Structures are given as C-alpha cells and as structure tokens.
C-alpha cells in the first residue's frame, strides 16, 4: 500500500473577499485529520488570532467524536457514574 504524501501547505487556496460573510462553526466540517491540518495551515497565514480560533474549532470537533474504546459519545460520558479505583 502506498503511503499518503498529503501536505496542507501545498494545497491551492482561493483569494476570496469574506468581509460581508457571517461567522460559521468550522468544527462541523473538520471531520478528518487532513482537513484539520489544512485548516491550521491556512489559519497560520492570517495571524495568531486566526490560529487560536482554528485550534479552538478543532478542539470542538474532536470533542464531538466518540470516546475511544467506550462506544459512548461525550454527552453520554457526562451522565455515567464515575468509578473510583
């Protein structure tokens, strides 16, 4: 099997005027590590605030995923009684 050589820095970008657009929740669209990496790479070009916002959106997207191995999503984990060891 061939190893992927994905590089977010080499992705083509569009120069768009977004001044008249509203904010959106990017975390809904960050469903793969490659997309998240491209989002961070593009955000780095726009300064520290944009990078901080990108990292916040990625954290939200990851929090929506299932907890590894448990089969429970985050909301269900909050409602489970904690076990003390």
PyMOL commands that set and color helices and strands:
alter all, ss='L'
color gray80, all
select helices_A, chain A and resi 8-10+26-28+33-44+48-64+74-78
alter helices_A, ss='H'
color red, helices_A
deselect
rebuild
show_as cartoon
